[in-house]
């Protein structure tokens, strides 16, 4: 997903209040401090309304009576009130700073954890920049709303009501004059709320698009430089940046319009009240102190009234940010509540044979005890160690039962990517998947660790339906090496040991590096503690692929899925990796996507995939003799190898 239009649906019935109310579960743990901070802010704001009353007392009392001592006393009262008001606002800030930073951190951690649980199909649809903007900019807007607008919409509302009550009590006719703009201001605020919400949402989506462009440009900097595309990329960035600038200017125009109304109408009302009040003082119907107090109260309400515009704007932005946050949080995660059928339990401690479990260590010792490290003999020993019973009844190893798959967002009438896949990889066997590009080989391998869910049919590991397993257990049993080797900004050792299901030490790391012929890691500046950099781009393609292979084999997985694991290796390195990989394959059940004859020869049998179906299954030599399509594919691969 690369555009805001594709990333987010239209919401004609969007409600800012409903969106913001969804924050309550996150705010509830710190509600005591937030309510306390709001109460403190209300008291502090209402103290500002005491100033006009003191001024009234001073004007009608000490000033009218020429009493300097009374004037100094009034000044002392004003100073103490000012100190108290400042102290209370400082206390409010202290009360909210730490808990709201915690709320933001919890929401961000929750979003990150949820992203890890979402299926691969979700990440295929969403641009990374859109997700990144939700985890950063949007959550910052939410925190700012909780810290400021949420409190001050309440505080200013209470202050305005209290101020109006004081003014009506002092002189109700002047109070009605100041209330005259209330109705047009409320209408303008209602119109502003609807229009600003749409523009704010559009701006936040465009920020996500811009973030995506920046991220892709940084990650693809070698491609941009290699093809001299920096000008076109800069042009694309300027276009998106210009679009965002236009949206931000539209926001500014809306904010300026509401400010113009909110500021101008009350100013006219204050001017009219000043003229009318002056006439009443001249006529003796109103004391000078009362007029001073009335106008001081009106001026004290200017900030609460003027702030309505940007408080509403911040609330709208927080509402759309909350909506964008929950668009991700509402996405259905991978289910991990299996309901395993009775009698099909398989655990990592051993392989169920239908009657008793054979310890995994026994299988490993059977494999490694083979003289001369002969792969075929090791596999025979492993089968003899306890898998013969399950293999005999057809339940052992990895099996696809009438598997069909189509992508969730594919049209209903679209042909499935995979159709009626029936395939059995026997215990201890390696099977190669061969087929033309786009026939569904990689998709088939992605179904085994449940990166995608089958549309129909089922997949079993040693007779157990993979949907009956917790994903954590399934992915401990199945290790995967993808065609595109992805490394993280961590050390070589940390990248490799990510494939170990439990704590692993130096011995496991060295063994995995040796199997993958990745001993180059020891010659790096800091050995296996060397940071490989983002995406591992400081390494060559072959080095990254070997580290990805080491990550797949480090945990000695029972089932191994390799997606063209040797494609980036030179001929000599490939031969060395194959020799080491044969020993690994002797101890596991493997499914290998292969394009080269040399990779195919690692496997015991080959499945030819054509048009999303299994066209033929047999050994490499059998298929060469009996299947023209396979022979054609392999002849092309042999020519490529030359």
Secondary structure, 3 states (H helix, E strand, C coil): CCCHHHHCCCCCCCCHHHHHHCCHHHHHHHHHHHHHHHHHHHHHHHHHHHHHHHHHHHHHHHHCCCCHHHHHHHHHHHHHHHHHHHHHHHHHHHHHHHHHHHHHHHHHHHHHHHHHHECHHHHHHCCHHHHHHHHHHHHHHHHHHHHHHHHHHHHHHHHHHHHHHHHHHHCHHHHHHHHCCHHHHHHHHHHHHHHHHHHHHHHHHHHHHHHHHHHHHHHCHHHHHHCCCHHHHHHHHHHHHHHHHHHHHHHHHHHHHHHHHHHHHHHHHHHHHHHHHHHHHHCCCCCHHHHHHHHHHHHHHHHHHHCHHHHHHHHHHHHHHHHHHHHHHCCCECCCCCCCCCCCCCECCEEECCCCEEEHHHHHHHHHCCHHHCHHHHHHHHHHHHHHHHHHCCCCCEEEEEEEECCCCCCCCCCCCEEEEEEEECCCCEEEEECCCCCCHHHHHHHHCCCCCCCEEEEEECCEEHHHCCHHHHHHHEEEECCCCCCCCCEHHHHHHCCCCCCCCHHHHHHHHHHCCCHHHHHCCCHHHCECCHHHCCCCHHHHHHHHHHHHHCCCCCEEEEECCCCCCCHHHHHHHHHHHHHHHCCCEEEEECCCHHHHCCCCEEEEEECCEEEEEECHHHHHHHCHHHHHHHHHHHHHHC
